[in-house]
Amino acid sequence: MKSQDETLEEWCRALLQAFELENVEVDINEVLAVAGVAAHSIVRPAAPLTTFIAGFAAGLASGSGQANDAHSMQAALGVARSVAKDYAGEPPANTGVPGA
C-alpha cells in the first residue's frame, strides 16, 4: 500500500502530465503548508481556494515573463501565506519575497 506522500507525488505527476507541465517542479509540502495556513486562519474551504488562486497568479507571472516558474510559485505561495495570516490577525512572517 502506498503512503500518503507517495500517492500525492504520483497524483502531482499525473496532473502535471495531463496539463503538459511535466517539467514543472511543485513543492508539494509548501503548497500543503499554505493550504493549512488558509484552512486554520480563515475556514477550511479557504485551503483549495487559496492554492488555486496562488497557482493561477504564479502561472500568470510565469507566462508573462515576469519571473521563472520557481520564483513565480514561491512568490505566489508567500503572498497567499501572508494574506491568510493578515486576514486572521497574525503577525506577518518574513517570506523573503519583496512585497509579500
N, C-alpha and C positions, 0 to 999 in steps of 0.2 A: 504494500500500500504506500502510495506517495505521501510525502509530508506536505503540509500547507505551503511551505516555501517552494518546494518542487512544483506543486500544482500552479502556484502563482507565476513562477518563472516560465513554465510551459504555456500557460494561458497568455502571458505577455508576449511571448514569441509568436504564438498563433495569431493574436490580434494584430501585432505589428506586421506580420506577413500578409494578413488579409487586407491591410491598408497600404501594402507595398512600402513598408517602412523598416525593412529588415536591418538596415544599417544604423538605426537609431538606438542609442543606449538609454534605457529607462532605469532610474534608481528607484526600484520598487519600494524599498524601505522608506525613502524620503517621501514618496507620494503617499504611502500609508500613514506616515507620521503627520503630514499636513492634513490628511483626511481626519486623523484622530483629533488634531487641534480643533478643526472646524466642528466635528461632532460633539466634542466636550465643551467648547466655548460658546457654541450657538445652539444648535439642535442636531440630532443625529442625521436627518436628511440633508443637512448642510455639507456633509462629507462628500458625497458624489457630485453635488452641485459645484462645490469649491474646486475639486480636482478637475472637473470638466472645464470650468471657466479658465483655470490656470493653464490647462493644456491648450485650450483654444488661443489664449493670449501668447503662449510660447510659440505655437505654430505660426501665428500672425507675425511675430517678431522675427522668427527664423525665416519665414517665407519672403518677408520684405527685405531681408538682408541686414536688418538692424543688428543681429548677433547670430553667432553659430548656434546649432541645436542645443549643445550642452549648456551654454551660457543662458540661452532663452529659457530653458526649462528651470535652471537654477534660480534665475531672477523671478520667474513667474511663481514658483513654489515659495520663494522668500516673501514676495508681496502677499500671496494668499495667506501664509502663516501670520505675517504681521497684521494684516487687516482683521483676521479672525481673532487674534489676541486683543487688538484695539477694540473691536466690537464688544468683546467680553469685559473690557476694562482692565486687562492685564498690562503690566509694563512692557513696552516694546523690547524685543531682543535685537541684538546686533546681528543682522543676517549676513553682513559682509557685502551686501549688494547696495550700491548707491541708490538712494530714493526709495528703498524698501523699508 
